[in-house]
Amino acid sequence: MDPTTKRLVLGAVACFGTFALAILGYWLAGWSFIDSVYMVIITIYGVGYGEVKPVDTPGLRLYTIVVIVVGTGAILYFIGGFVQMVMEGQINQALGARKKTKGIESLKDHAIICGYGRMGQILARELHATKHPFVIVDNNEERMAQAEAMGFLVVQGDAAEEESLKHAGVERATSLATVLPNDAVNVFITLTARNLNKDLTIYARGEIPSTEAKLLQAGANQVVLPATIGGHRLAHMIVRPAASDFLDQLQNISAVNEDLEQLGVQIHEIPIPKDSPFADRTIGDLEVEGEGAFLVVAVQRGNGALFRRP
């Protein structure tokens, strides 16, 4: 039990004990139970009503003084514990929110995941496993609490709203994945994100194949159709089961890298900006200068065109 809760419990016990003993004292002095309760309440709370019966003996007066002092102290102790609990909760909440905000503000070249459903959760785990920085945007409080419990940075809000994306650092992000199961919402998020960051790489989920064109027109760089991909994958597993088993082994790039590391080899993706010393040079020249330190296995142009074994 934390100190604040302990203080609150002790205060409640002290109040109850003080009231019970005070009532018992007046009752033993010959007062009725109702009169004893009434006397204790007006005495401790200082209501100012007249005494039920005359407090005319030194012993009873001394007892009443003790009831006032102890009862008031117990109530103040309980109230202090309650106020402390409320204030600490608000302070911790504010500090937690500030810490989360500072964590997001320090991000650069990160990814934004819009939607933390089944697909968003898988995506978050994969990015976390590869230590790629990301922020999750979702308006579901329960899902955001789960994501925060896993140590992920989150923004609770509507991903279609500019403010939510700005809080997630969309201007500094390099990529955004909108993976909600609603095509219309994904289109709107894509439009909003593209308007806020012209250079952002946007990956959009589409439930209906006809939505792909709308998402691309809205500004998405690539569209993922889970139903289509799943259908093709199942067909491939039925027609070519052996090849599918091999592809299953290659799907997890982390696992592939672990196997390659045993051979002293790793797969990396390296962006080449226009001002890079590698720009406007042939792959052959670069590999010769590298003296076997690396081998280029694929090149992707700025327009998305991919060239394997260049």
Backbone hydrogen bonds, N-H to C=O, Kabsch-Sander energy under -0.5 kcal/mol:
donor,donor_aa,acceptor,acceptor_aa,energy
6,K,2,D,-2.6
7,R,3,P,-2.4
8,L,4,T,-2.0
9,V,5,T,-2.5
10,L,6,K,-2.6
11,G,7,R,-2.4
12,A,8,L,-2.0
13,V,9,V,-2.5
14,A,10,L,-2.6
15,C,11,G,-2.4
16,F,12,A,-2.5
17,G,13,V,-2.8
18,T,14,A,-2.6
19,F,15,C,-2.5
20,A,16,F,-2.4
21,L,17,G,-2.6
22,A,18,T,-2.5
23,I,19,F,-2.5
24,L,20,A,-2.2
25,G,21,L,-2.3
26,Y,22,A,-1.9
27,W,23,I,-2.2
28,L,24,L,-2.5
29,A,25,G,-1.1
30,G,27,W,-1.5
31,W,26,Y,-2.0
36,S,32,S,-2.4
37,V,33,F,-2.5
38,Y,34,I,-2.6
39,M,35,D,-2.4
40,V,36,S,-2.2
41,I,37,V,-2.3
42,I,38,Y,-2.3
43,T,39,M,-1.6
44,I,40,V,-2.6
45,Y,41,I,-2.3
47,V,42,I,-0.9
48,G,42,I,-0.6
56,D,54,P,-1.3
61,R,57,T,-2.4
62,L,58,P,-2.6
63,Y,59,G,-2.2
64,T,60,L,-2.3
65,I,61,R,-2.2
66,V,62,L,-2.1
67,V,63,Y,-2.3
68,I,64,T,-2.3
69,V,65,I,-2.5
70,V,66,V,-2.8
71,G,67,V,-2.3
72,T,68,I,-2.3
73,G,69,V,-2.1
74,A,70,V,-2.4
75,I,71,G,-2.2
76,L,72,T,-2.5
77,Y,73,G,-2.3
78,F,74,A,-2.2
79,I,75,I,-2.8
80,G,76,L,-2.6
81,G,77,Y,-1.9
82,F,78,F,-2.2
83,V,79,I,-2.7
84,Q,80,G,-2.3
85,M,81,G,-2.2
86,V,82,F,-2.2
87,M,83,V,-2.8
88,E,84,Q,-2.8
89,G,85,M,-2.0
90,Q,86,V,-2.2
91,I,87,M,-2.8
92,N,88,E,-3.0
93,Q,89,G,-2.1
94,A,90,Q,-2.5
95,L,91,I,-3.0
96,G,92,N,-2.6
97,A,93,Q,-2.4
98,R,94,A,-2.4
99,K,95,L,-2.6
100,K,96,G,-2.3
101,T,97,A,-2.5
102,K,98,R,-2.7
103,G,99,K,-2.0
104,I,100,K,-1.9
105,E,101,T,-2.7
106,S,102,K,-1.4
107,L,104,I,-1.4
109,D,172,R,-2.5
111,A,133,P,-2.1
112,I,175,S,-1.4
113,I,135,V,-3.1
114,C,112,I,-0.6
114,C,177,A,-3.1
115,G,113,I,-0.8
115,G,137,V,-2.5
121,Q,117,G,-2.4
122,I,118,R,-1.7
123,L,119,M,-2.3
124,A,120,G,-2.4
125,R,121,Q,-2.2
126,E,122,I,-2.2
127,L,123,L,-2.5
128,H,124,A,-2.5
129,A,125,R,-2.2
130,T,126,E,-1.6
131,K,128,H,-1.1
132,H,127,L,-2.6
135,V,111,A,-2.0
136,I,153,L,-2.4
137,V,113,I,-3.1
138,D,155,V,-1.6
141,E,139,N,-0.7
144,M,140,N,-2.2
145,A,141,E,-1.9
146,Q,142,E,-1.8
147,A,143,R,-2.3
148,E,144,M,-2.5
149,A,145,A,-2.0
150,M,146,Q,-1.0
150,M,147,A,-0.5
151,G,148,E,-1.7
152,F,147,A,-2.2
153,L,134,F,-0.6
155,V,136,I,-2.6
157,G,138,D,-1.3
157,G,155,V,-0.8
159,A,157,G,-0.6
161,E,158,D,-1.9
165,L,161,E,-1.7
166,K,162,E,-2.6
167,H,163,E,-2.4
168,A,164,S,-1.2
169,G,166,K,-1.6
170,V,165,L,-1.9
172,R,169,G,-1.2
173,A,169,G,-1.0
174,T,110,H,-2.2
175,S,110,H,-1.4
176,L,201,T,-2.5
177,A,112,I,-3.1
178,T,176,L,-0.5
178,T,203,Y,-2.4
179,V,114,C,-2.2
179,V,177,A,-0.7
183,D,181,P,-0.5
186,N,182,N,-2.2
187,V,183,D,-2.4
188,F,184,A,-2.0
189,I,185,V,-2.7
190,T,186,N,-2.3
191,L,187,V,-2.3
192,T,188,F,-2.4
193,A,189,I,-2.9
194,R,190,T,-2.5
195,N,191,L,-1.8
196,L,192,T,-1.3
197,N,193,A,-1.9
200,L,197,N,-1.0
201,T,174,T,-2.2
202,I,200,L,-0.7
203,Y,176,L,-3.2
203,Y,201,T,-0.5
204,A,202,I,-0.5
204,A,222,Q,-2.5
205,R,178,T,-2.3
206,G,224,V,-2.7
211,T,208,I,-2.2
212,E,209,P,-1.5
214,K,210,S,-0.6
215,L,211,T,-2.4
216,L,212,E,-2.4
217,Q,213,A,-2.4
218,A,214,K,-1.9
219,G,215,L,-0.8
219,G,216,L,-0.7
220,A,215,L,-2.6
221,N,202,I,-2.2
222,Q,202,I,-1.8
224,V,204,A,-3.2
225,L,223,V,-0.5
229,I,225,L,-2.8
230,G,226,P,-2.8
231,G,227,A,-2.4
232,H,228,T,-2.6
233,R,229,I,-2.4
234,L,230,G,-2.4
235,A,231,G,-2.3
236,H,232,H,-2.4
237,M,233,R,-2.1
238,I,234,L,-2.0
239,V,235,A,-2.7
240,R,236,H,-2.9
244,S,240,R,-2.0
245,D,241,P,-1.9
246,F,242,A,-1.6
247,L,243,A,-2.3
248,D,244,S,-2.3
249,Q,245,D,-1.2
250,L,246,F,-0.9
250,L,247,L,-0.5
251,Q,247,L,-1.1
253,I,251,Q,-1.0
256,V,252,N,-1.9
257,N,253,I,-2.5
258,E,254,S,-2.0
259,D,255,A,-1.9
260,L,256,V,-2.6
261,E,257,N,-2.5
262,Q,258,E,-0.8
262,Q,259,D,-0.5
263,L,260,L,-1.5
264,G,261,E,-1.2
265,V,260,L,-2.6
268,H,266,Q,-0.5
270,I,268,H,-0.5
276,S,273,P,-1.7
279,A,276,S,-1.5
281,R,278,F,-0.9
286,L,282,T,-1.8
287,E,283,I,-2.5
288,V,284,G,-2.2
289,E,285,D,-2.4
290,G,286,L,-1.9
291,E,287,E,-0.6
291,E,288,V,-1.1
292,G,287,E,-1.1
293,A,290,G,-1.5
297,V,295,L,-0.6
299,V,307,F,-2.5
301,R,299,V,-0.5
301,R,305,A,-3.0
304,G,301,R,-1.7
307,F,299,V,-3.4
308,R,306,L,-0.5
309,R,297,V,-2.7
